[in-house]
Amino acid sequence: MDLKEKLLELLKECGEAHKKYEAEELGGKTDQDWQSWYATFLLERKFDELFEEEVTAESLKQSLESASKKHKEIKDKNFLARILCRLFLI
C-alpha cells in the first residue's frame, strides 16, 4: 500500500469514527472543533510517522482547516480527503 492509499484509508477511518462520535457523544450535534478531534485521532494512530517532517497537532489542525475551506467551495464528498492527501504529500 502506497502513502496515498494509507492516507486515504486513515482519513476515511477518522471520518467514520468522528461521525459516530458526533452521533453518540454529542447527541447528533455538529462538532464545531472537529479539526482538533481529527488531529488527536490521527496522531493517536501514528499519522505523524508517515512523514519525514514533524507533524504536530497544531500543524495538522491548520491543514485540516485549510482543506475544509476549499472543501466548502466544492460539493464533492470525497474532495476533502483528496485535498488532505495533496496537502500532506507536497
PyMOL commands that set and color helices and strands:
alter all, ss='L'
color gray80, all
select helices_A, chain A and resi 3-24+34-44+47-50+57-73+79-89
alter helices_A, ss='H'
color red, helices_A
deselect
rebuild
show_as cartoon
